[in-house]
Amino acid sequence: MVGRERVVHLLKQLQHAACRCPAHSNTFHQGAGGSVCTVRKTDYAFEMASSNIRYGGGVSREIGMDLQNLRAQNVCLMTDKKLSLLPPVRAVLESLDKNRVKYKVYDNVRVEPTDASFKDAIAFAKSNSFDVFVAVGGGSVIDTCKAANLYSCHPDADFLDFVNAPIGKGKPITGALKPLIAVPTTAGTGSETTGVAIFDFEPLKAKTGIASRAIRPTLGIVDPLHTLSMPESVAANSGFDVLCHALESYTALPYDQRSPCPPNPLHRPAYQGSNPISDVWSRHALQVVAKYMKRAVRDPEDLEARSSMHLASVFAGIGFGNAGVHLCHGMSYPIAGNVKTHMAKGYGVEHPLVPHGLSVVLTAPAVFNFTAPMCPERHLEAAEILGADVRQVKREDAGPVLADTLRNFLFELQVEDGLGALGYGSDDVPALVKGTVPQVCSGTLWTDCHMYAIISRCFPQSVPTTAGTGSETTGVAIFDFEPLKAKTGIASRAIRPTLGIVDPLHTLSMPESVAANSGFDVLCHALESYTNALPYDQRSPCPPNPLHRPAYQGSNPISDVWSRHALQVVAKYMKRAVRDPEDLEARSSMHLASVFAGIGFGNAGVHLCHGMSYPIAGNVKTHMAKGYGVEHPLVPHGLSVVLTAPAVFNFTAPMCPERHLEAAEILGADVRQVKREDAGPVLADTLRNFLFELQVEDGLGALGYGSDDVPALVKGTVPQERVTKLSPRPHTEEDLSQLFEASMKIY
């Protein structure tokens, strides 16, 4: 077993070398050839980027309206010849025809594209002056469309200008591109979320690509109905890509161990190493794969399983799209690029082909057995998610356990038995290693005998300052409208910040009371969007145009991930963050929790706690808030929200008791013997205990309110229908009166 120091060394080479894996590289980051940070050697920050995603069965029919909204005059629709005859493409074309959108179809995309097939698509795009691009297909189609968009907008560029070094020049993309809408029909690549386009460079028989946030699709339309047309083999290989995206990004070198530190944020690579945000998505994708992939492969009509795998592809795409991948993907490129006679079933092509997902997964058991010494806990967690019993497993056995778990997973899906089944033998190993090494390090490093031996061994085996509002993530601006003593606001995706810079050092200056009230806002954002927000598919009316879809859409599979994780972080760190201003770990974690909850509620919405909070703050009497440095009466937003929370969640629990119980458990309650009908009281008591430990004011009465004020508070809540209508439990003004009364005293 190679030692930990060699694993760390190799993964660092994967992260920062000038010539890197095409799915783990960036045109702004040229490794040793670029300027270096004079402050520190490794990076200290990361950022998250992803395409906008729209998900729903039948959502493809909206694409014609999207193009109308973009005022498209000449649309390029790209697909491949097999898909052009199938329902996904027909559905998109029907929408374009219905909305009288002018378009031309390019259906000559090659499965596993090459430099020649990219150039053919680019020539088509250049000759037609398109103003919007639409890609309907798997990763091959979407990547080809990205390249066509890029080069048609840079007509004077040489093909190799934007291709990753050292095959290409790796120049940064500085010009604007046309809008690109991606409609994925497979559940694997996640290409609809990333700024990567991969192809075979035939002169060198090597995979390479273009990597830049500039080529990321404007919108990904994820329609699970499209996956029903996937043959079993395509579903399997697509799923293996999801599996490895999730595993590799979760076990990748951490972002703060990546070097060099960029001297300018423009030079920070898209794929930055594992980080707290990518971890959420990678782990969740792995959980979905474990639950649904076998079902999705075995039964093409299992809509739940195929829909879930489609979402898992998105989740893993966001994960690896910000963290990156490593050895499985780096080693896969010569496997696919040096294909011999292997004919792939279900792809409708007549040339030899090793599908990408298959080329990635066959080395996975060997790779993760090798990388486990670097982070055995994560490897064991992955093995456990995939079904292994790891309760008695030692850290040093993490690699073999995960490797065996993967072998069993592949065996159950009847995957080819290693590279030998693809026609490769021991004589091919030197060529495979030679094709992999350029994906790892620059030409001056590839002769490192240790690295060469390591890879050879694998082949034979197979700027907010508070931590609460999350406003840096949302398209909402709230203010007091003084003439009516009411809170109101502006809500539109158009006003969402371009970039949120989250510096945890800023939170160290927060007084204890501000840290508490900010944390209460995070807590309620997470609770309202996860346990209570009306599910997106129960919201009415259905918008006649996607432009009219509200920012607050109701709970959904993506917001659920963010909200649940935010709640977990609050439970673990909030009390520490309030009590010790110098606890950087706790305050940093709460800062991230604010981001997580902000993305969650920014897409799902909030409801009664927030709706009722506005008149509480707007009708403030004499309450003076500590730590805010103001001389006028003030009820801080987080406090105005959380004081009604026990009553509100007791009221809403009958509509979704399972989620209320899950929230109570996350916050520390023992719910093993609790009945569904007791979910409300249990969560309410858990919240009261949480507030009591943080010495929060004892209800609205402590702010100066009494029963005589209830009518005014109800009157101020009723106009907040924008948020209160998302409550899963219908409510009357009498219900609101009772909730305010119940909140006058909470202990």
C-alpha positions in Angstrom: 0.0 0.0 0.0 1.4 3.4 -1.0 1.9 5.7 2.0 -0.3 8.7 2.8 2.4 11.1 1.7 2.4 9.7 -1.8 -1.4 9.9 -2.0 -1.3 13.5 -0.9 1.5 14.3 -3.4 -0.4 12.7 -6.3 -3.7 14.4 -5.5 -1.9 17.7 -5.2 -0.4 17.2 -8.6 -3.9 16.5 -9.9 -5.1 19.8 -8.4 -2.5 22.2 -9.5 -0.4 21.0 -12.4 -0.6 22.9 -15.6 -1.7 19.9 -17.7 -4.6 18.3 -15.8 -7.5 16.0 -16.4 -9.8 17.7 -18.9 -12.7 17.4 -16.4 -10.5 18.9 -13.7 -8.9 21.9 -15.4 -9.5 25.5 -16.1 -8.3 28.0 -18.7 -7.6 30.6 -16.1 -5.3 28.4 -14.1 -2.0 27.4 -15.7 -0.3 25.7 -12.9 3.4 26.3 -12.5 3.4 28.7 -15.5 1.2 31.2 -13.8 1.9 33.9 -11.2 1.8 32.7 -7.6 0.4 34.2 -4.5 3.0 36.0 -2.3 0.9 35.7 0.8 0.5 31.9 1.2 1.2 28.8 -0.7 -2.2 27.1 -0.6 -5.6 28.6 -1.3 -7.9 29.8 1.5 -11.2 30.3 -0.3 -13.6 28.6 -2.6 -16.7 29.6 -4.6 -19.7 27.9 -5.9 -21.0 28.2 -9.5 -23.7 26.4 -11.3 -26.2 26.8 -14.1 -29.8 27.7 -13.2 -31.7 24.5 -13.1 -35.4 23.9 -13.8 -36.8 20.5 -12.9 -40.2 18.8 -13.5 -41.9 16.1 -15.5 -42.9 17.6 -18.9 -41.0 20.9 -18.3 -39.5 20.6 -21.8 -42.7 22.1 -23.2 -41.7 25.4 -21.7 -38.6 25.8 -23.8 -40.4 27.6 -26.6 -41.6 30.2 -24.2 -38.1 30.6 -22.8 -36.8 31.3 -26.3 -39.6 33.8 -26.8 -38.7 35.5 -23.5 -35.1 35.7 -24.8 -36.4 37.3 -28.0 -34.6 34.6 -30.0 -34.6 35.1 -33.7 -32.5 32.2 -35.0 -32.0 29.2 -32.7 -29.5 26.3 -33.2 -30.8 23.0 -31.8 -28.1 20.3 -31.5 -28.7 16.6 -30.9 -27.5 13.3 -32.4 -29.1 11.2 -35.1 -30.5 8.6 -32.8 -32.0 11.1 -30.4 -33.5 13.1 -33.3 -36.0 10.3 -33.7 -36.9 10.0 -30.0 -39.5 11.7 -27.8 -37.2 14.2 -26.0 -36.2 16.0 -29.3 -39.8 15.7 -30.6 -41.1 17.4 -27.4 -38.6 20.3 -27.7 -39.4 20.8 -31.4 -43.1 20.8 -30.7 -42.6 23.6 -28.2 -40.5 25.6 -30.6 -43.1 25.2 -33.3 -46.0 26.0 -31.0 -44.3 29.3 -30.0 -43.2 30.1 -33.6 -39.5 30.0 -32.9 -37.3 30.0 -35.9 -34.6 27.3 -35.6 -32.2 25.0 -37.5 -31.4 21.4 -36.3 -27.9 20.0 -36.3 -28.1 16.3 -35.6 -24.6 15.2 -36.5 -23.2 15.2 -33.0 -20.8 12.2 -32.4 -21.3 10.1 -29.3 -17.9 10.6 -27.5 -17.0 13.7 -29.6 -13.7 14.3 -31.3 -11.8 17.4 -32.4 -13.1 16.7 -35.9 -16.8 16.4 -34.8 -16.4 19.6 -32.7 -15.1 21.5 -35.7 -17.9 20.3 -37.9 -20.5 21.6 -35.3 -18.5 24.9 -35.0 -18.6 25.4 -38.8 -22.4 24.9 -38.8 -22.8 27.4 -36.0 -20.5 30.0 -37.6 -22.3 29.8 -41.0 -25.8 30.5 -39.5 -25.4 33.5 -37.1 -27.4 31.9 -34.3 -28.5 34.0 -31.3 -29.4 31.2 -28.9 -28.2 27.6 -28.7 -30.3 24.6 -27.4 -28.7 21.2 -26.7 -30.9 18.1 -26.4 -29.0 15.0 -25.4 -26.4 13.6 -23.2 -23.0 15.0 -22.3 -21.7 14.6 -25.9 -24.4 16.8 -27.3 -24.2 19.4 -24.5 -20.4 19.6 -24.7 -20.5 19.9 -28.5 -23.0 22.7 -28.2 -20.9 24.5 -25.7 -17.9 24.4 -28.1 -20.1 25.6 -31.1 -21.4 28.5 -29.0 -17.9 29.4 -27.9 -16.2 29.4 -31.2 -19.0 31.0 -33.1 -18.8 33.9 -30.7 -15.0 34.0 -31.2 -14.8 33.5 -35.0 -11.2 34.5 -35.3 -9.9 32.1 -32.6 -7.8 29.1 -33.5 -9.4 25.8 -32.4 -6.6 25.2 -29.9 -6.7 28.7 -28.3 -9.2 27.7 -25.6 -8.3 24.0 -25.3 -6.6 23.0 -22.1 -2.9 23.1 -22.1 -0.6 21.5 -23.0 -2.6 20.2 -26.0 -4.1 23.6 -26.4 -3.1 27.1 -25.4 -5.6 27.4 -22.5 -6.4 31.0 -23.2 -9.0 32.7 -21.0 -12.4 33.4 -22.5 -13.0 37.1 -22.3 -15.8 37.6 -24.8 -19.5 37.2 -24.2 -21.3 34.0 -25.4 -24.9 33.5 -26.6 -27.4 32.0 -24.2 -27.3 28.1 -24.1 -30.2 26.0 -22.8 -29.3 22.4 -22.1 -31.9 19.6 -22.0 -30.1 16.5 -20.7 -31.6 13.2 -21.7 -29.2 10.9 -19.8 -28.6 10.9 -16.0 -24.9 11.0 -15.7 -22.6 13.7 -17.0 -24.1 16.7 -15.2 -22.9 18.7 -18.2 -26.0 21.0 -17.9 -24.4 22.4 -14.7 -20.7 22.7 -15.6 -18.3 24.8 -17.7 -16.5 21.8 -19.2 -16.6 20.4 -22.7 -14.7 17.1 -23.3 -13.5 15.6 -26.6 -11.1 13.1 -28.0 -8.1 14.8 -29.6 -7.5 12.3 -32.3 -3.9 13.2 -33.4 -2.7 12.3 -29.9 -5.4 9.7 -29.1 -6.0 11.7 -25.9 -9.0 13.1 -24.1 -8.8 16.8 -23.4 -11.3 19.6 -23.2 -12.3 23.2 -22.6 -12.9 24.3 -19.0 -14.3 27.7 -18.2 -17.2 29.1 -16.3 -17.9 31.2 -19.4 -19.2 28.1 -21.4 -21.6 27.0 -18.6 -25.2 26.7 -19.9 -27.5 29.6 -19.1 -30.3 27.2 -18.0 -30.5 23.4 -17.6 -34.0 22.0 -18.2 -34.1 18.6 -16.3 -37.2 16.7 -17.5 -37.2 13.2 -15.9 -39.6 11.9 -18.6 -36.7 12.0 -21.1 -34.8 9.3 -19.1 -37.5 6.8 -19.9 -36.1 6.4 -23.4 -32.7 5.3 -22.1 -31.7 1.7 -22.8 -30.6 -0.3 -19.8 -26.9 -0.1 -20.7 -27.0 3.7 -21.2 -28.8 4.1 -17.9 -26.1 2.0 -16.2 -23.1 3.8 -17.7 -24.7 7.2 -17.1 -25.2 6.2 -13.5 -21.6 5.0 -13.1 -20.5 8.5 -14.1 -22.7 10.0 -11.4 -21.3 7.5 -8.9 -17.7 8.5 -9.7 -18.4 12.2 -9.9 -19.8 11.9 -6.3 -17.0 9.7 -5.0 -14.1 11.5 -6.6 -15.3 15.0 -5.6 -16.1 13.9 -2.1 -12.6 12.4 -1.7 -10.7 15.1 -3.6 -7.9 17.1 -2.1 -9.5 19.8 0.1 -9.6 23.3 -1.4 -7.3 24.8 1.3 -4.6 22.3 0.5 -4.6 23.2 -3.2 -1.7 25.2 -4.5 -0.7 27.7 -5.7 -2.9 30.3 -4.0 -4.2 32.4 -6.9 -3.0 36.1 -6.9 -6.4 37.2 -8.3 -9.8 35.5 -7.9 -10.0 35.4 -11.7 -7.3 32.8 -11.6 -9.1 30.5 -9.1 -9.9 27.3 -10.9 -13.5 26.2 -11.4 -12.5 22.9 -9.9 -11.1 23.8 -6.5 -11.0 20.7 -4.4 -13.5 19.4 -1.9 -15.2 22.0 0.1 -18.2 22.4 2.4 -20.6 23.2 -0.4 -19.5 20.5 -2.9 -19.5 18.0 0.0 -23.2 18.5 0.5 -24.0 17.7 -3.1 -21.6 14.9 -3.6 -22.7 13.1 -0.4 -26.4 13.5 -1.3 -25.8 12.3 -4.9 -24.1 9.2 -3.5 -27.1 8.5 -1.2 -29.5 8.8 -4.2 -27.3 6.5 -6.3 -27.3 3.9 -3.5 -31.1 4.0 -3.2 -32.2 4.2 -6.8 -29.5 3.3 -9.4 -30.1 -0.5 -9.5 -33.9 0.1 -9.9 -33.3 2.7 -12.6 -31.2 0.3 -14.6 -33.3 -2.7 -14.3 -36.7 -1.1 -15.0 -36.9 1.6 -17.7 -40.4 2.4 -16.6 -39.6 3.1 -13.0 -40.2 6.8 -13.2 -39.4 7.4 -9.5 -36.0 5.7 -9.9 -35.1 7.3 -13.2 -36.3 10.8 -12.0 -34.2 10.4 -8.9 -31.1 9.4 -10.9 -31.6 12.4 -13.2 -31.6 14.7 -10.1 -28.6 12.8 -8.7 -26.7 13.7 -12.0 -27.5 17.3 -11.3 -26.4 17.0 -7.6 -23.1 15.3 -8.5 -22.6 17.8 -11.3 -22.8 20.7 -8.9 -20.5 18.8 -6.6 -17.7 17.9 -9.0 -18.3 21.1 -11.0 -16.9 23.0 -8.0 -14.6 20.4 -6.4 -13.3 18.4 -9.3 -12.6 14.8 -10.0 -9.3 12.9 -9.9 -7.8 9.5 -10.8 -10.9 7.6 -12.1 -11.5 10.3 -14.6 -7.9 10.9 -15.4 -7.3 7.2 -16.1 -10.6 6.9 -18.0 -9.5 9.0 -20.9 -6.8 6.7 -22.4 -9.2 3.8 -21.8 -11.8 5.4 -24.1 -9.3 7.1 -26.4 -7.4 3.9 -27.2 -10.6 1.8 -27.7 -10.0 -1.4 -29.7 -12.9 -3.5 -30.8 -15.4 -3.0 -27.9 -18.9 -2.3 -29.2 -21.2 -0.6 -26.7 -24.8 -1.8 -26.6 -27.6 0.7 -26.7 -25.7 3.7 -28.2 -26.8 3.2 -31.8 -23.3 3.7 -33.2 -21.3 1.4 -35.5 -17.8 2.3 -34.4 -15.9 0.8 -31.4 -16.8 2.7 -28.3 -16.1 2.6 -24.5 -18.8 4.7 -23.0 -17.5 7.3 -20.6 -19.2 6.0 -17.5 -17.9 2.5 -18.1 -14.3 3.8 -18.7 -14.5 5.7 -15.4 -16.0 3.0 -13.1 -13.8 0.0 -14.1 -10.8 1.5 -12.3 -12.8 2.7 -9.3 -12.2 -0.3 -6.9 -8.4 0.0 -7.5 -8.4 3.8 -7.3 -10.3 4.1 -4.0 -8.3 1.3 -2.4 -5.3 3.5 -3.3 -6.6 6.9 -2.2 -8.2 5.7 1.1 -5.1 6.4 3.4 -5.5 10.1 2.6 -9.0 10.4 4.1 -10.2 7.0 5.4 -13.2 8.5 7.2 -14.7 9.7 3.9 -14.0 6.4 2.2 -15.7 4.5 5.0 -18.6 6.9 4.9 -19.0 6.3 1.2 -18.8 2.5 1.7 -21.5 2.8 4.4 -23.8 4.8 2.1 -23.4 2.2 -0.6 -24.5 -0.5 1.8 -21.4 -1.8 3.7 -21.5 -2.5 7.4 -18.5 -0.5 8.6 -19.2 -0.6 12.4 -16.3 -2.8 13.2 -14.0 -1.6 10.3 -10.6 -0.1 11.2 -9.5 3.1 9.4 -6.6 1.3 7.8 -9.1 -1.1 6.1 -11.2 1.7 4.5 -9.7 1.2 1.1 -10.3 -2.6 0.8 -13.8 -2.2 2.2 -14.8 0.5 -0.3 -13.2 -1.4 -3.1 -15.1 -4.6 -2.3 -18.4 -2.6 -1.9 -17.9 -1.1 -5.4 -17.1 -4.6 -6.8 -20.3 -6.0 -5.4 -22.2 -3.0 -6.8 -20.8 -3.5 -10.3 -21.3 -7.3 -10.1 -25.0 -6.9 -9.3 -25.4 -4.7 -12.4 -23.5 -7.2 -14.6 -20.8 -4.8 -15.6 -17.9 -6.0 -17.8 -15.2 -7.8 -15.7 -12.5 -5.2 -15.9 -10.4 -3.7 -18.6 -9.6 -7.2 -19.9 -13.3 -7.5 -21.0 -12.7 -4.4 -23.2 -9.8 -6.1 -25.0 -7.0 -4.6 -23.0 -4.1 -6.7 -21.5 -0.9 -6.2 -19.6 0.9 -5.2 -22.8 -1.4 -2.2 -23.0 -0.6 -0.8 -19.6 2.4 1.3 -20.7 0.2 3.1 -23.3 -2.6 3.6 -20.8 -0.2 5.0 -18.2 1.3 7.3 -20.9 -2.2 8.5 -21.8 -3.0 9.2 -18.2 0.1 11.0 -17.0 -0.6 14.1 -19.1 -3.9 14.3 -17.3 -2.1 14.5 -14.0 0.9 16.7 -14.4 3.0 18.8 -16.8 5.4 17.3 -19.2 8.3 18.1 -16.8 6.7 16.0 -14.1 5.4 12.9 -15.8 8.7 11.0 -15.6 8.4 11.0 -11.8 9.0 7.3 -11.3 6.8 7.2 -8.1 3.8 8.6 -9.9 4.3 6.4 -12.9 4.4 3.4 -10.6 1.3 4.5 -8.7 -0.8 4.8 -11.9 0.6 1.6 -13.4 -0.5 -0.2 -10.2 -4.1 0.9 -10.6 -4.6 -0.2 -14.2 -4.0 -3.9 -13.9 -6.4 -4.0 -10.9 -9.0 -2.2 -12.8 -19.0 40.0 1.7 -22.0 39.5 4.2 -21.0 40.4 7.8 -23.8 38.5 9.7 -24.7 34.9 9.5 -28.4 34.9 9.1 -30.3 36.5 6.3 -28.7 34.7 3.4 -29.5 37.8 1.4 -26.3 37.3 -0.6 -28.0 34.3 -2.3 -31.5 35.6 -2.9 -33.5 37.9 -5.1 -35.4 39.5 -2.2 -35.1 42.9 -0.7 -37.2 43.6 2.5 -38.1 47.0 4.0 -40.5 48.7 6.4 -43.3 50.6 4.6 -43.8 53.2 7.3 -47.1 54.7 6.2 -48.8 51.3 6.9 -46.4 50.1 9.6 -45.9 47.0 7.5 -42.9 45.0 6.2 -42.9 44.4 2.4 -40.3 44.0 -0.2 -39.2 43.3 -3.8 -38.8 39.7 -5.0 -37.3 38.8 -8.3 -34.4 36.7 -9.5 -33.3 39.8 -11.4 -32.0 41.5 -8.2 -30.0 38.5 -7.0 -26.4 39.5 -6.3 -23.9 38.6 -9.0 -21.5 37.3 -6.4 -21.7 36.7 -2.7 -18.3 37.0 -0.9 -18.6 35.1 2.4 -15.7 36.0 4.7 -16.1 34.2 8.1 -13.6 36.6 9.7 -16.3 39.3 9.5 -18.5 37.4 11.9 -16.0 37.6 14.7 -17.0 41.2 15.3 -20.7 40.3 15.9 -21.9 40.8 19.5 -23.4 37.8 21.1 -27.0 39.1 20.7 -26.5 39.8 17.0 -25.0 36.3 16.5 -28.0 34.8 18.2 -30.6 36.8 16.3 -28.8 36.1 13.0 -28.7 32.4 13.9 -32.5 32.4 14.6 -33.1 33.7 11.1 -31.0 30.8 9.7 -32.9 28.3 11.9 -36.3 29.5 10.7 -35.3 29.8 7.1 -34.3 26.1 7.2 -37.3 25.0 9.2 -39.9 26.8 7.2 -38.5 25.9 3.8 -37.9 22.2 4.7 -40.6 21.2 7.2 -43.4 23.4 6.1 -43.1 25.1 2.7 -45.8 23.8 0.4 -44.3 21.4 -2.1 -43.6 23.0 -5.5 -46.0 20.6 -7.3 -48.9 21.6 -4.9 -48.5 25.3 -5.6 -51.1 27.0 -7.7 -51.7 28.5 -10.1 -49.5 26.8 -12.7 -47.7 29.7 -14.5 -48.6 30.1 -18.2 -45.0 31.2 -18.9 -41.8 30.2 -17.0 -41.1 33.9 -16.7 -44.0 34.1 -14.2 -42.8 31.3 -12.0 -42.2 32.9 -8.6 -38.9 32.9 -6.8 -40.5 31.2 -3.9 -41.7 27.9 -5.5 -42.4 25.7 -2.5 -40.2 22.9 -1.1 -38.4 20.8 -3.8 -35.7 18.2 -4.0 -32.9 20.8 -4.4 -34.0 23.2 -1.7 -34.6 20.3 0.7 -30.9 19.4 0.5 -29.8 22.9 1.4 -32.4 23.4 4.2 -31.8 20.1 5.9 -28.0 20.6 5.9 -28.4 24.1 7.2 -30.5 22.7 10.1 -27.7 20.2 10.9 -25.1 22.9 11.0 -27.3 25.1 13.3 -27.8 22.2 15.7 -24.1 21.5 15.9 -22.6 25.0 16.0 -25.1 27.8 16.8 -24.8 27.7 20.6 -21.0 27.7 20.4 -21.1 30.6 17.9 -23.3 32.7 20.2 -21.4 32.0 23.4 -17.8 32.4 22.1 -17.2 35.2 19.6 -13.7 33.9 19.1 -14.8 30.4 18.1 -13.8 30.7 14.4 -14.9 27.2 13.5 -18.4 27.8 14.9 -18.9 31.3 13.5 -17.5 30.2 10.1 -19.9 27.2 10.1 -22.9 29.4 10.9 -21.8 31.8 8.1 -22.0 28.8 5.7 -25.3 27.7 7.3 -26.7 31.1 6.4 -25.7 30.5 2.8 -27.1 27.0 2.8 -30.4 28.1 4.2 -30.5 31.2 2.0 -30.3 29.0 -1.2 -32.9 26.7 0.3 -35.5 29.3 1.2 -34.5 31.5 -1.7 -35.9 28.8 -4.0 -38.6 27.2 -1.7 -39.8 30.1 0.3 -40.8 30.7 3.9 -44.3 31.1 5.4 -46.0 31.8 8.8 -43.0 32.6 11.0 -41.8 35.1 8.6 -45.2 36.4 7.6 -46.1 37.0 11.3 -42.7 38.5 12.0 -43.2 41.6 9.9 -45.9 43.3 12.0 -44.0 42.3 15.1 -41.0 44.3 13.9 -43.1 47.0 12.2 -45.2 47.8 15.2 -42.3 47.9 17.6 -43.0 49.7 20.9 -40.2 50.3 23.4 -38.0 47.3 23.0 -34.3 48.3 22.7 -32.1 45.7 21.1 -28.7 45.1 22.6 -25.6 45.0 20.4 -27.0 46.9 17.4 -25.7 50.3 18.1 -29.0 52.1 17.5 -30.9 54.4 19.8 -34.4 53.8 18.5 -36.7 50.9 19.5 -35.9 47.8 17.5 -37.0 44.2 17.2 -34.3 42.4 15.3 -35.6 40.4 12.4 -34.3 37.0 13.7 -35.9 37.6 17.1 -39.3 38.6 15.5 -39.2 35.4 13.5 -38.2 32.9 16.1 -40.6 33.9 18.9 -43.6 32.5 17.0 -41.8 29.4 15.9 -42.9 27.0 18.7 -46.6 27.9 18.1 -46.3 27.9 14.4 -44.6 24.5 14.0 -47.1 23.0 16.5 -49.8 24.3 14.2 -48.4 23.1 10.9 -47.1 19.7 12.0 -50.3 17.7 11.1 -49.6 18.4 7.4 -46.1 16.8 7.3 -45.4 15.2 10.7 -42.4 13.2 9.4 -40.5 16.3 8.5 -41.3 18.0 11.8 -40.1 14.9 13.7 -36.9 14.8 11.5 -36.3 18.5 12.4 -36.8 17.8 16.1 -34.4 14.9 15.9 -31.7 17.0 14.2 -32.1 19.6 16.9 -31.5 17.0 19.6 -34.9 15.4 20.5 -35.2 11.7 21.0 -38.1 10.8 18.7 -37.7 7.0 18.6 -41.0 6.5 20.5 -42.9 9.5 19.3 -46.1 9.1 17.4 -46.8 11.1 14.2 -49.7 13.0 15.9 -47.2 14.2 18.6 -44.8 15.7 16.0 -46.0 19.3 16.6 -45.6 19.4 20.4 -42.3 17.6 20.3 -40.8 20.1 17.8 -42.3 23.0 19.7 -40.8 21.8 23.0 -37.4 21.2 21.3 -37.5 24.8 20.0 -38.4 26.2 23.4 -35.5 24.3 25.0 -33.2 25.6 22.3 -34.3 29.2 22.9 -34.2 28.9 26.7 -30.6 27.7 26.6 -29.7 30.8 24.6 -31.6 33.1 27.1 -34.0 34.5 24.5 -36.8 36.8 25.6 -39.8 35.0 26.9 -42.2 35.6 24.1 -43.9 38.6 22.6 -44.9 39.8 26.0 -41.3 40.5 26.8 -41.2 42.8 23.8 -44.1 44.9 25.2 -47.0 43.2 23.3 -50.2 42.0 24.9 -53.5 40.6 24.0 -54.8 44.0 23.0 -52.2 44.1 20.2 -53.2 40.9 18.6 -55.8 42.4 16.2 -53.1 44.8 14.9 -50.6 42.0 14.5 -53.1 39.9 12.6 -54.0 42.8 10.4 -50.3 43.3 9.6 -49.9 39.6 8.8 -52.7 39.2 6.3 -51.1 41.2 3.5 -48.0 39.0 3.7 -49.7 36.4 1.5 -46.6 36.2 -0.7 -45.1 34.0 2.0 -48.0 32.9 4.2 -49.7 31.2 1.3 -46.8 28.7 1.3 -47.9 27.3 4.6 -48.9 23.7 4.1 -51.8 24.1 6.5 -54.6 26.6 5.5 -55.1 29.3 8.1 -57.8 31.9 9.0 -57.4 35.2 10.8 -58.7 33.4 13.9 -55.8 30.9 13.6 -53.4 33.8 13.3 -54.9 35.3 16.5 -54.4 32.1 18.4 -50.8 31.8 17.2 -50.0 35.3 18.4 -51.7 34.6 21.7 -49.7 31.4 22.1 -46.5 33.3 21.4 -47.0 35.9 24.2 -45.1 33.7 26.6 -43.1 30.7 25.4 -41.5 29.1 28.5 
